[in-house]
């Protein structure tokens, strides 16, 4: 047996009858290139033994494994055979972080760390593998299920503020290294474990498996943290880690088309595909993320993201105009491509009825502001948010400057 996989000695096309429908052929082709394990399989000449599938994405799967050499648990991201360029790009950015340390930067503790990398060969091709520390559930999952179910209140403000600042620190750490993340959203912010998993035996870990003993089925994504995700009694325990550098780009200030922001976190230049997408798109996404963390409400979310792209983009631009005001001149020609008729001042010729419009940014925030936020801090936060959520990328503050804003420096912060 090849180390860590079930042997497959022929190309997938040879396994599939020509009579199969194209969709079925594609599905079976994908399955043939998907990483699977059997009990006892190991990777990298026996060093790593995967025993729990933590999740499956569009270009990789993530496994909990035992590092036999270091006697600890690790997480291994195993790329699909067709995704080698994405994983290679992620490794390149993670290595850049290792080689160009910014001494004493607090963001270092909030960006995923590369522990090891290797290529896992199999008969039909190879998988690029990244090794990192095990982490808990995503902030998206925590906000949606911990805070949004059964009429629960939003996350405690002390937690939300701490998570927001840590996310800003992480992004500044990337930008200080000349790296644009390209995919900033709550799903790529994971919560560090609040207990020492290395003290658990594999038997104890396996007992928590909510999907039985089938290795190749993803476990529930929150099992590692035993339900302690947003500690109500002591939110200072929470630590956010920015992950997934597969869509990253460097140098960060050079325009790129290599990004993957989800629809609610896309800046105007991304929505309109202007070709001028730099790390300032990260700043816009950061503003949207922080708004979501603080209020538990998306700032820009089209009602139906499954529409045709032109419909979604049109709706987003209308929301941008309602929340921010007139469209700058450099974006107006792109708006014409969406049949958005604007005046010479950049406002809609035929706006929606008033009761159907998105509310201006400050007014919208006031509807969902945390109860624990005082008037002076509310003013500071709206000002802080406005430095990120701006049409013109050049007018958005840098992450470094945002760390000096009074909302960060002048109000109580959990340490």
FIBAMAR-632790 format. One record per residue (C-alpha): x, y, z. Coordinates in steps of 0.5 Angstrom, whole numbers, padded with zeros to 4 digits, always signed. Example, Ala and Ser with C-alpha at 12.3 -4.5 7.8 and 13.67 -1.06 7.14 Angstrom:
<pts>
+0025-0009+0016/+0027-0002+0014/
</pts>
This chain:
<pts>
+0000+0000+0000/+0002+0007-0002/+0003+0011+0005/-0003+0014+0007/-0008+0012+0001/-0012+0006-0002/-0008+0004-0008/-0011+0006-0015/-0006+0004-0021/-0010+0007-0027/-0013+0013-0029/-0020+0015-0027/-0022+0015-0034/-0020+0008-0035/-0025+0006-0029/-0031+0010-0032/-0035+0007-0038/-0036+0012-0044/-0044+0011-0043/-0044+0015-0036/-0046+0022-0036/-0041+0027-0036/-0044+0030-0029/-0043+0023-0027/-0036+0022-0030/-0034+0029-0027/-0036+0026-0020/-0032+0020-0020/-0026+0024-0023/-0026+0028-0017/-0027+0022-0012/-0021+0019-0015/-0017+0025-0014/-0020+0026-0007/-0015+0024-0001/-0018+0018+0003/-0015+0014+0009/-0015+0007+0012/-0014+0006+0020/-0007+0006+0021/-0005+0009+0015/+0001+0014+0015/+0004+0020+0012/+0011+0023+0011/+0015+0016+0012/+0011+0014+0018/+0011+0021+0022/+0004+0023+0021/-0002+0018+0023/-0009+0022+0021/-0014+0019+0025/-0020+0024+0024/-0023+0028+0018/-0024+0035+0021/-0027+0038+0014/-0027+0038+0007/-0027+0044+0002/-0027+0046-0005/-0019+0045-0006/-0017+0041+0000/-0019+0037+0006/-0017+0038+0013/-0015+0032+0018/-0013+0031+0025/-0007+0027+0026/-0002+0024+0031/+0006+0027+0030/+0009+0021+0032/+0016+0025+0032/+0014+0030+0037/+0009+0026+0040/+0003+0032+0039/-0003+0033+0035/-0003+0037+0029/-0008+0039+0023/-0006+0037+0016/-0009+0040+0010/-0009+0036+0004/-0010+0039-0003/-0014+0036-0008/-0009+0034-0014/-0012+0039-0018/-0011+0045-0013/-0003+0044-0013/-0003+0052-0015/-0007+0054-0009/-0003+0050-0004/+0003+0052-0007/+0001+0059-0006/-0001+0058+0001/+0006+0055+0003/+0009+0061-0001/+0006+0066+0003/+0007+0062+0010/+0014+0062+0008/+0015+0069+0007/+0012+0070+0014/+0017+0066+0017/+0023+0069+0013/+0021+0076+0014/+0019+0077+0022/+0017+0083+0024/+0019+0083+0031/+0014+0084+0037/+0008+0085+0033/+0002+0082+0036/-0001+0080+0030/+0004+0074+0029/+0000+0070+0035/-0006+0071+0030/-0004+0068+0024/-0004+0061+0022/+0003+0058+0023/+0006+0053+0018/+0010+0047+0022/+0011+0043+0016/+0010+0041+0009/+0011+0035+0004/+0008+0032-0002/+0004+0026-0001/+0005+0021-0008/+0000+0017-0010/-0001+0013-0017/-0005+0018-0020/-0001+0024-0018/+0001+0028-0012/-0002+0032-0006/+0001+0038-0003/+0000+0038+0005/+0001+0043+0010/+0002+0042+0017/-0001+0047+0023/-0003+0047+0030/-0010+0044+0031/-0016+0050+0032/-0023+0050+0034/-0029+0052+0030/-0029+0058+0026/-0032+0065+0028/-0037+0064+0023/-0040+0058+0026/-0039+0061+0033/-0043+0067+0031/-0048+0063+0027/-0050+0057+0032/-0047+0060+0039/-0050+0067+0039/-0056+0066+0034/-0060+0060+0036/-0066+0060+0041/-0066+0067+0041/-0059+0068+0045/-0056+0075+0045/-0050+0077+0041/-0043+0075+0043/-0041+0078+0049/-0038+0085+0047/-0032+0084+0051/-0031+0078+0046/-0033+0082+0040/-0028+0087+0041/-0022+0083+0043/-0024+0078+0036/-0024+0085+0032/-0018+0088+0035/-0014+0081+0034/-0017+0080+0027/-0014+0087+0025/-0007+0085+0028/-0007+0079+0024/-0008+0083+0018/-0003+0088+0019/+0002+0083+0020/+0000+0080+0013/+0001+0087+0010/+0007+0089+0014/+0010+0083+0010/+0007+0085+0004/+0002+0080+0003/-0005+0081+0001/-0010+0076+0004/-0015+0076-0001/-0020+0072+0002/-0022+0075+0009/-0029+0073+0012/-0031+0070+0019/-0030+0063+0016/-0023+0064+0015/-0022+0066+0023/-0022+0060+0027/-0022+0060+0035/-0016+0057+0038/-0017+0051+0043/-0019+0053+0050/-0016+0047+0053/-0009+0043+0051/-0011+0038+0047/-0004+0034+0047/-0007+0032+0054/-0012+0028+0051/-0011+0021+0049/-0014+0019+0042/-0019+0014+0045/-0022+0020+0049/-0022+0024+0042/-0025+0019+0038/-0030+0018+0044/-0032+0025+0042/-0033+0024+0035/-0040+0025+0033/-0040+0021+0026/-0038+0014+0029/-0031+0011+0027/-0032+0012+0019/-0025+0016+0018/-0027+0019+0011/-0033+0023+0014/-0032+0030+0016/-0033+0031+0024/-0037+0036+0026/-0033+0042+0026/-0033+0044+0033/-0032+0038+0037/-0025+0040+0039/-0027+0045+0043/-0032+0041+0047/-0037+0047+0046/-0033+0052+0049/-0033+0057+0044/-0035+0064+0046/-0034+0064+0054/-0039+0068+0057/-0035+0068+0064/-0029+0070+0061/-0028+0072+0054/-0021+0074+0055/-0020+0067+0054/-0022+0067+0046/-0016+0068+0041/-0018+0069+0034/-0013+0066+0028/-0013+0068+0021/-0012+0062+0016/-0013+0060+0009/-0008+0064+0005/-0009+0060-0001/-0012+0067-0005/-0006+0071-0002/-0002+0075-0006/+0005+0079-0006/+0007+0084-0006/+0000+0087-0003/+0000+0093-0006/+0000+0091-0013/-0006+0090-0017/-0008+0083-0017/-0014+0078-0020/-0012+0073-0015/-0018+0073-0009/-0024+0070-0007/-0028+0074-0002/-0035+0072-0001/-0040+0076-0004/-0042+0080+0003/-0035+0082+0004/-0033+0084-0003/-0030+0091-0004/-0033+0096-0010/-0027+0094-0014/-0028+0087-0013/-0036+0087-0015/-0034+0091-0021/-0028+0088-0023/-0024+0094-0024/-0017+0091-0024/-0015+0095-0019/-0015+0090-0013/-0010+0091-0008/-0009+0090+0000/-0014+0095+0001/-0020+0090-0001/-0017+0087+0005/-0019+0093+0009/-0026+0094+0006/-0027+0086+0008/-0024+0087+0015/-0029+0093+0016/-0035+0088+0014/-0032+0083+0018/-0031+0087+0024/-0039+0090+0023/-0041+0083+0023/-0037+0081+0029/-0039+0087+0033/-0047+0087+0031/-0048+0080+0029/-0051+0083+0023/-0048+0083+0016/-0046+0090+0013/-0047+0088+0006/-0051+0082+0004/-0056+0081-0002/-0062+0078-0001/-0061+0072-0006/-0053+0071-0007/-0056+0065-0012/-0058+0070-0017/-0054+0071-0023/-0048+0075-0022/-0050+0081-0026/-0057+0082-0021/-0052+0080-0015/-0047+0086-0017/-0053+0091-0018/-0056+0090-0012/-0049+0090-0008/-0048+0097-0012/-0055+0100-0010/-0053+0098-0003/-0047+0101-0003/-0050+0107-0005/-0055+0107+0000/-0050+0106+0005/-0045+0111+0003/-0047+0116-0002/-0045+0118-0009/-0041+0113-0013/-0034+0116-0015/-0033+0118-0022/-0028+0112-0023/-0033+0107-0022/-0039+0110-0026/-0037+0107-0032/-0037+0100-0029/-0044+0102-0026/-0047+0103-0033/-0045+0096-0035/-0050+0094-0030/-0056+0098-0032/-0055+0103-0026/-0057+0110-0029/-0053+0115-0025/-0053+0122-0025/-0047+0127-0026/-0047+0127-0018/-0046+0119-0018/-0053+0118-0015/-0059+0113-0017/-0063+0117-0022/-0069+0112-0020/-0068+0110-0013/-0072+0105-0009/-0078+0107-0005/-0075+0110+0001/-0078+0104+0005/-0074+0099+0001/-0067+0102+0001/-0061+0100+0005/-0060+0105+0011/-0054+0109+0011/-0048+0106+0015/-0048+0110+0022/-0056+0109+0022/-0056+0102+0021/-0050+0101+0026/-0054+0105+0031/-0060+0099+0030/-0055+0094+0032/-0050+0097+0037/-0048+0093+0043/-0051+0095+0049/-0045+0095+0053/-0042+0101+0048/-0042+0108+0051/-0044+0114+0047/-0037+0116+0046/-0035+0109+0044/-0040+0109+0039/-0038+0115+0036/-0031+0113+0035/-0033+0106+0032/-0037+0109+0027/-0031+0114+0025/-0027+0107+0025/-0031+0104+0021/-0032+0109+0016/-0024+0109+0015/-0025+0102+0012/-0032+0102+0008/-0030+0107+0003/-0031+0107-0005/-0024+0109-0006/-0019+0104-0004/-0014+0110-0004/-0018+0113+0001/-0018+0107+0006/-0014+0107+0012/-0008+0102+0012/-0008+0097+0018/-0002+0100+0021/-0006+0106+0022/-0012+0103+0024/-0009+0100+0030/-0007+0107+0032/-0015+0109+0032/-0018+0112+0038/-0023+0106+0038/-0017+0101+0039/-0013+0105+0044/-0018+0110+0048/-0023+0104+0051/-0022+0098+0055/-0019+0092+0052/-0019+0085+0054/-0011+0083+0055/
</pts>
